[in-house]
């Protein structure tokens, strides 16, 4: 199973509404979005294709309150740290944001994840 499909399965254990990149307009909150923002490349000296890959993933939780957003991102961090589908670790502490135009709260955190291609 790929990193992305394993991550979606894992994230849905914390929040049933999970979307890559962005969510549809008027999605019920809380919900989770994520996107790849880089990662390390494995370059074997034997000119072979590696069976593992690394991805740096930004996970965003969108919620009606700061407390809700923080609670869900902490549950996600715990789930990623303890996953048996891949090895994942946070690269930063959660960051908070607020969009007054909507209004919506966001907690976001970056994770490095090693898993199968």
SULQUICOR-V282082 format. One record per residue. N is the residue number from 1. PHI is phi as a letter, one per 20 degrees, with the letter a starting at -180 (999 if undefined). PSI is psi as a letter, one per 20 degrees, with the letter a starting at -180 (NA if undefined). OMEGA is omega as a letter, one per 40 degrees, with the letter a starting at -180 (none if undefined). Layout:
<<N;PHI;PSI;OMEGA> <N;PHI;PSI;OMEGA>>
This chain:
<<1;999;p;a> <2;f;r;i> <3;g;g;a> <4;f;g;a> <5;f;h;i> <6;f;h;a> <7;f;g;i> <8;g;g;i> <9;g;g;a> <10;f;g;a> <11;f;h;i> <12;f;i;i> <13;f;h;i> <14;e;g;a> <15;b;p;a> <16;f;i;a> <17;d;n;a> <18;c;p;a> <19;c;q;i> <20;e;p;i> <21;m;f;a> <22;b;q;i> <23;d;q;i> <24;f;q;i> <25;g;q;i> <26;m;k;i> <27;f;p;i> <28;f;p;i> <29;e;q;e> <30;f;q;i> <31;b;r;a> <32;c;p;i> <33;c;q;i> <34;b;q;i> <35;b;q;i> <36;f;p;i> <37;c;k;i> <38;p;b;a> <39;q;r;i> <40;e;q;i> <41;d;p;i> <42;e;p;i> <43;c;n;i> <44;f;q;i> <45;f;h;a> <46;e;j;a> <47;l;l;i> <48;d;r;i> <49;e;p;a> <50;f;q;i> <51;e;i;i> <52;c;q;i> <53;b;r;i> <54;d;q;i> <55;c;p;i> <56;e;p;a> <57;d;p;i> <58;e;p;i> <59;d;p;a> <60;c;p;i> <61;d;p;i> <62;d;p;a> <63;b;r;i> <64;e;i;i> <65;c;q;i> <66;f;g;a> <67;f;g;i> <68;f;g;i> <69;f;g;a> <70;f;h;i> <71;f;g;a> <72;f;g;a> <73;f;h;i> <74;f;h;i> <75;f;h;i> <76;f;g;i> <77;g;g;i> <78;f;g;a> <79;f;g;i> <80;f;g;i> <81;f;h;a> <82;d;j;a> <83;f;q;i> <84;e;i;a> <85;e;h;a> <86;a;r;i> <87;d;o;a> <88;c;q;i> <89;b;q;i> <90;f;q;i> <91;d;i;a> <92;b;r;i> <93;f;r;i> <94;f;q;i> <95;d;q;a> <96;d;q;a> <97;b;r;i> <98;b;p;i> <99;d;o;a> <100;f;h;a> <101;f;h;a> <102;e;g;d> <103;e;q;i> <104;b;q;i> <105;e;q;i> <106;c;p;i> <107;d;p;a> <108;c;q;a> <109;b;q;i> <110;d;p;i> <111;c;q;i> <112;d;p;a> <113;c;p;i> <114;d;p;i> <115;a;a;i> <116;f;q;i> <117;f;NA;none>>
